[in-house]
Amino acid sequence: MRKAQLKVTDPASKASAEVVFFQFGPGPMGGVKANVDRWFGQFQEPREKISAKTEEAMVGKTKVTYVQAEGTYKSGMPGGPQTAMPEYALAGAIVEVGDANIFIKMTGPKALVKTSLTEFKKMVESGLK
């Protein structure tokens, strides 16, 4: 499931965001829509209050679905104990590669995630060109 993770740290504020890479083979984890809905469901507020956005892009011959949301993020494993993280944001990318899509999700303080969006997209797309 989890293939890699890294941290993005703002040198000035020392705030950090987590970037996690997942890959699932065929099975019950659902397709793009199910995972986008799951990501939006990780916020305390309803979807219409979290500035939920999706955008599809073609990078070469590969389809990428970008996801953004902000609000009170519930960190922790689904079904387990969760911690409410107010003023957080999520930036995600789902890279469609056959039956084993790659899921990349960055979560952290809203300001840091927003200022990291351009670099996040560059990172996602750099491996696809």
N, C-alpha and C positions, 0 to 999 in steps of 0.2 A: 504494500500500500504506500506508505510514506517512503519516498525515494531519496529526498534530500531536503535540507532546510538551511536557511541563512538569516542573518539579521541585518537590517538597514538601520544605521544610527545617525542621528543628526548631531554633528560635532558641537553645535552651539548649545542646544538644550539637553543633549544626552538622551533624548527620547529615542526609543527603538521600536521598529516594526519587525514582524516575523514574516518571512517568505517561505512557504512550504510547497514542495512538489510531490504530487501523488500520481500514481498510475495504477489503474485497475484493468484487469483483463475482462473478457466477457463474463457477465454474471448479473447479480441483483443490485448493483450500485446505480443503475439507471443511466439514462443518456444525458445529453446536455441540459435539457429543460429540467429534469429532475434534480440535477446537481445545482443549477442556478437557483431553483426554488429552495433547495436545502440551504444554500449560502444566505439567501435573503432571510430565511427563517431563523438564522443565527442571531438576528437582532431582536431586541425586546419589543420595539415598536412595530406596528403593522407596516406592510410593504409600502403603502402610499405615504408614509411618514419618514422613510429612510433614503429618499432621493435615489431609489433603485433605478439603475440604468443597465441596459445590455446593448452591445454593439457587435455586429458580425463583420469580420474582415477576411479577405483572402490574402495570404502571405505566400507568394508563389502559387503552388497548387494546394496549399493547406488552409483549411477553414479554421479560424480562431474566433471564439466568442469571448468578448471582454465584458466584465461585470464590475459595477461599482455600487456601493451603498455606504451610508453613514448614519450613525445613531448610537444606541447603547448595544454594543456587541456582547454576546454571551460567550465568554471563552470557556473551554473545557470540552470534554468528550460528550457527544450527544447521548442522552440517557443517564449521564453521570452528573456529579456536582459541577455547577457552572458559576462563574463570577461575572457580574455585570460590569462592563467597561464603558462608561459614558464617554461621549465625544470621540468615538473610535470610527474607523472607516475600513472598508474592505475593497481591495482591487483584485480582481481575479481574471484568469485567462483559461479557457478550455481549448486545448489544441486537439483537433480531430485527426487521429492517425489510425484509421481502421477500427478494429474492435478493442483497442487498448488506449483510449484517450489519455492525454496528459492534462492534469489539473494543477494550476499554479495559483496560489492564494496568498496575498499579502494583507495582513491585518495589523493595525497599530493606531496610534493617535492620529486623529483626522488631519491635522495640519501636515504631519510628516508623510502620510500616505498620499495626500493631494500633491505635495511638492515632488514626490517620487514617481508619479504616474508616467511621465515621459521616459524615464530610465527603465521603469518596469516594462513598458511596451517594447523598448529597444532590446531589453534582455530576452523577452519572449520571442521576438521576431528574428533576433540574430542567429538563432539556431535553425531557422526555417528557410533562409534564403540560399 
